[in-house]
Amino acid sequence: MEVHKIIIPTPFAVGDVNAFLVKGDALSLFDAGPKTEDAYEALKWGIRAAGYNMSDIEQVVLTHHHPDHAGWVDAFPKAELLGHRYVDYWMRQTDDFLQYHTTFYREQLQKVHVPPKDIEQIIKVMAEIEFFGTRPLTQFLTDDDEVPGHPGLIAYETPGHAQSHLIFVNEKTAEAIGGDLLLDRVSSNPLIEPPVDLQGDRPKSLLQYNASLKKLRDLHIKKLYTGHGENILNSSELVTERLEKQHQRALKVFQLLQRSQTVYDVTCALFGKVYDQQPGLTLSETLGQLDYLIDEGLAKLEIEDGLYIYKQA
């Protein structure tokens, strides 16, 4: 698989993001960076360094919908645009979807006893569309689909970090374009997001993420091209290490449940002032650990006057 890595700056705390130019029967760009001028220049020069022009790109394939990956789809108006169907909501940004998105977060945050001022701050961040592209997808990809123009390159649904997350596995070479599923130096955040069908219960993102990591481990990938940082050559071993670290973090949360706690209380106890800086991320992390403890039979959820209360089982 002929892969050219393009490193793109972002305005986010995560730092640079990686896009990948892949030549097969079609010339495809996997991910496109955030919609900023600096990102555009990096993308343009990266494509030129690989020997191509922007106009040569025949299709853009997205690993997921987050803005650091899905911004500059607008730079390729003639290219096909492929990804999970959930991505399309963010590309179209209809009033109905944005209203549903806001209502979803407000209801979830009220249940876990987040102060009203924090709720509005989190909703404002979650609804930010400044760095997104605006092109609707031309084709949806789902589990086991082959990427057009790339025989043997298969899409796998790997939700958790994002409900739209896909990885792309070359079955002949055991290489994969992995998005943010597994990163070399840090663990990806399993983020709380609305369900794919925009109805029903909140997805349990950490449980999804753990299942996706196990799926990756079972694929025995020899080389993983990651969305941030360096390529990974030992993905199966790293998955096992990350799952064990996550289990140990959950056990710390378990100790906090010696008395009944709300998600907000646990988050403040775990993260302290970091919560003030990143309330959405820290609440997602805490809620994921509580979902995990319940799934393991170590904790239980009770609803008292509309509030979600967690206790040791």
Buried (B, 14 or more C-beta within 10 A) or exposed (E): BEBBBBBBBBEEEBEBBBBBBBBBEBBBBBBBBBBBEEBBEBBBEBBEEBEBEBEBBBBBBBBBBBBBBBBBBBBBEEBBBBBBBBBBBBBBBEEEBBEBBBEBBBEBBBBBBBEEEBBEBBBEEBEEEEBBBEBEBEBEBEEEBBBBBBEEBBBBBBBBBBBBBBBBBBEEEBBBBBBBBBBBEEBBBBBBBBEBEEEEEBBBBBBBBBBBBEBBBEBEBBBBBBBBBEBBEEBBEBBBEBBEEBEEBBEEBBEBBEEEBBBBBBBBBBBEEEBEEBBBBBBBBBBBBBBBBBBEEBBEEEEEEEBBBBEBE
